[in-house]
Amino acid sequence: MADVAQRAGVTKQTVSNVVRGRTVVSPETRARVEAAIAELGYTPNLVARSLSTGTTMTIGFIVPTIANPFYSEVVEEVEMLLEERGYHLLLATTRGDGDRARRQLATLSNRSVDALLVAGDFEIGEQLSSQGELELPVVLCAWEIDPPDTLPVVTIDYEKAGYLAGRHLRELGHRQLAVIADLPAHRVRVAGVRRAFAEDGITVPDDLVFTAPGATPESGYEAALRALSQLRATEPVTAVFTSTDAIALGVMEVCRHQGLRVPEDISVVGIDDIPQAAHAHPPLTTVALPKRQMAREATELLWRGIANSRPTAPSLTLLRPEVVPRASSAPPGIH
């Protein structure tokens, strides 16, 4: 740092201000310091900085998985926002394991990070129920089922997402619906689609609801095989609602293998709007979830907590999804 200061003709404090992104430095001075840093190959000692400032410039982020495109997109957005402020991301996954989730929470909350972002609805609600015990800013996002009411939560109205998918199918004229969902994790989405049909006096019976564990294309494929085998022995359905786009991709693959045309023989609708949805064959009708907006608003709450050096007050922000009609849905009986 002393070498950089000498080369740029400034004090070491000015160099520190530039490195830490503070705005008290004029653009001209910042340019000289940054040029000197580039010329000398200076890299700040993060351990020394942490000891001197009492901060790590690191945010912990716990997610169920990054194999799911939904979470990978959220992680990407959060990482970009942190980099803009000179922070680093420490990522941990739970893999759907409650014990692993609790271990990850204990490790990250032990002051190894300045704040913590937690995504998902895994079994660590009790550990998150008391802000005082955590002693650092914590924000929840993408929480689908019963988030603790003692913490700030930025999430998506998942029941509304299911409802919008159901209304889309009803407006097309569908009455016979099969549901393939990752249950019980996505029971709120299923409740939404059922509400949409119930508004018109139509019940979606339990024997037309099939489970796709893990919400993957593979589990969607297996569930669709079971569903189509059962449904062909009863009154045929004209549409399939899936609780994620990944499941829908597996369903459409089964339809192709069994000679069912989408949407001529059966419509398929998902939830999420992952990148693959627009490039499926046919392109998948879905309900888009505002993932990046959620990441931005949750991260902003973290900044407030860090700035105030205390946990952020409890709150609940519900973001609205929206239907993205594509070619995989059409009125029943279309040819």
N, C-alpha and C positions, 0 to 999 in steps of 0.2 A: 504494500500500500504506500509506503514511503517513497519507493521508486516511481510509482505512478504519480504521486503528488508532485515530486520534483520535476518529472518530465512535463506535466501539465501546468506547472507553476501555480499550484493551489495547495491548500492544507490537506492533511489526511482526513479531517472531518468532512471536507467537501467530497473527497473520493468516496467516503462511506455513504454520504448522502446520495450520490449518484448510483452506487451499487444497490442501495436499498430502495431506490425509486422515489425518493422524496422530491417534492416539487419546489423546494426552496432554492434550487440551483437554477441559474439562468440558462437558457438554451445554448448560448455561446460557450459558457464554462462546461456544461455537460458534454458538448461536442468535443472539447479539448480533452476532457477526462476519458471519454469513451475511446478517443483515438489513441491516447496513451495506454489504456488497458489493452487495446488490440495490438499495439506495437510490442508491448512487453509480455503479452500472454498471461496477464494477471488473472488468477482465479481466487475468489474469496474463500477463506477458511470458514466453512459453515459451522464447524464445531466451536471454533473460537467465537464466532458471531453469536451462537446460541448461548454460550456462557456469559458473554458480556451484556446481551440484551434480555436474557430470560425468555427468549422466544426461539422456536425452531424453524419458522417460516415454512412449516409443513402442515398440511391438512390431511387428516385421515379420512378414508372413504370406504365404508363397508357395503358390499353389494352381494347378492346371492350368487351371481355368476357373470362372467363376461362372454360366455358362449352364446347367450341370448342377445340378439342384435339390439333389443330395447336397452339393456343395461350398458352395452358397449358404446352406444350413442350418447347416453347420459354421461358416462365416464369421460368420453372424448370432450364433451362440452365443458364439464367441470374442470378438466385439466387445462383447457385453453384459457378459461377465466382466471384460474390460479396463476398461470404463467404471466398473464398481463399485469399482475400485481407482484411478481417476483416470488411467488410461493411455489412449493413443490407438493406433489400428490403422493401419498402413501396409500396404496390400494390393498384391500384385503377382501377375500371372498369367503362366503359361508358354505357354499355348495349344498344348500338346503339342509344342513346339519345343525340342529339347535345347540349342541355342545360346542361345536366349532365356532358358531356365532358368538357364544358367550366368551370363549377364549379370546377371540379377535377383539371383542369390545374391551375386555379387561386389559389387553396388551396396549391398544391404542389410547385408551383413556388414562393411562398411567403417565400423563404429562409428556409423552413422547411426541405429541402433536399439539398444535395451538388450538385446533378445533376439530370437530368430528361431524361428518355427514354419514347418515345411515339410510340405506335404501332397502326396500322390501318389507315383508311381513313375517319374518322368521321369529322364532320363539325367544326373544330377548326383551319382551315388554317390561318384565319386572325389573331388570337391570337398568332400563331406561326411564323408569317411573320417577326417579328422584334426581333432579338437576343438581341438588346440593352435593350428592355423593360423587357425581361425575366431575365437578369442579372445572369444567371447561365448556365453551359454547358447543352445543349439540343441536343439529337440525335434522329432521327426518324428511325423506322424500320418497316418492313412488310407493307410499304405504297404502295397502289396499284394504286391510282388515284390522279394525280396532287399534289405531295408533294410540300410544299413551297421551293423555290429555294434559300432561305436565311439560310438554315440549312443543316448540314450533314445528308445524308440519306443512310442507308444500307437496301436494299430491294431485292426482287426477280424479275426476268424478267417474270412477269405473262403472258404477251402476248406470250412470247416464250413457256411457259408451255402449253397454249392452242394450239399453233402451233404444238408442239411435239406430243400432243395427236392426233391432226388431221392427222399428217403425219403417225403416227403409224396405224391409221385406214385406211388411203388411201393405205399404203403399203400392208395391208391385203386384199385390193380389195373392200372396202366398198364405195358405192356411195350415198346411201340413209341414211341420218343422222338426228336424232332428238337431240336437245340440251335442257338440263334442267339445269338452272343456277339461282343463286341468283342475280337477276338484280334489279337495275343498278350496284350494287356493283362489280359484276364480268364481266362487259361488256368487259374489256380488254381481259380476257381469251376467251370469246366468239369470239372476233375479231380475236384472234390467230387461233382458230380452223377453222374459216371461211377462213382465208388467206391460210391455208394448203389445203383446198379443192379447193379454187379458183385457185391455181397454176395449177390444172389439169382441169380447166374450169368448175368446179362444183359449183353451187350456193346453199348455205343453206338458204332456204326461211324463212321469218319471221314467217310463220304459223307453222313451225317446231321447233320454239324456245319457251320453256315454262319456267315459273318463279317458283322458289322454295324459297320463302322468308326465310331469316335466315340461309339458307344452312344447315338444319338439316335433319336427316333421315326421320323425320315426314313430313317435307315440301317436301322432295324428293318423298316420298310415294304418297302424294296427287297430286303432279305434274305429276307423272308417271301414275296415274289413269286417269287424264285428257288427257295426251298425248296418251296413248294406246287406249282410247275410240275414240279419234279423228282419230288416224292413221289407225285404222282398217277399217275406211270408205274410206280411200284413198289408195295410193300405199304404201305398208308396208315398214318400214325402217328396216335396218339390223344392225344398231348400235345406241347406245345412248352415247353421250358425256355429262358428268356432271361436273360442275365447282368445285365440291369438292367430296372427298371420302364419306363424310357423306351423301350427296345427293344420291350418287351411291348405298350406302347400302339400302336406302329406295326404290330405283328403282328396285334393284334385289329382294327385298322382294315382291314387286308387281308382278314381273315376275313369281316368284314361285307360288304365289296365283292364278295366271291366267293361269298356265300351260305352260308358256314360258320357254324354256331351255336356260340358259346362259352357253356357248356362241353359242350353236348349232342353236338356233332360233334368238338370238339377242346378240350382243356384248355390253359390258358396260365398259366404261373407265372413271376414275376419275382424280382428281388432289389433291395432298398433300402427300400421303403415310403415313396416320395415322396408328398406330399399328393394329387397327382392320382390315385394308385392307388385310393384309397377311393372316388373319384367317377367312375371309369371305368364303361363299360357293357359287360358287367357289372363290378362292383367286382373289382379284381385281387387274386388270391392272390399273396402275396409273402413274402420273408424279410426281416424288418425288421433294419436295421443300426443299432446304437446310436450314432448320429452325435453327439448332444449329450453323451452320457456321455463319448465319446472326446474331444470338445472340452474338457470340464471337466477330465478327468484330464491331458491334455496341457498345458493352461494351468497347472495346479497344479505340474507339473514345471518349467515356466518360472519360476514365482514362487520356487521353491526355488533355482534357479540364480541369479536376480537377487539374492535375499537373501544368498547365499553369495559373490556377486561372482566366480563361476567356473562353467564348464560343469558340467552335471549328469552324474552317473555313467551309463554305458551300462546299459540295461535294456530288457526287452521285455514289454509288457502287451498281451495278446490279449483282446479283448472278444467275448462270445458273442452271435451273432445269434439270432433266433427266428422261427418260421413264423407268419404271419398268414393263416389260411385265409379266403377270401372266395368269391364266387360264380363265379369264372372257372375253378375246378377241380372236377371231379366224377369218379366212376367211369366208365370207358370204356363207350360204348354206352348211356348214360342218355338217356331221351327224356321 
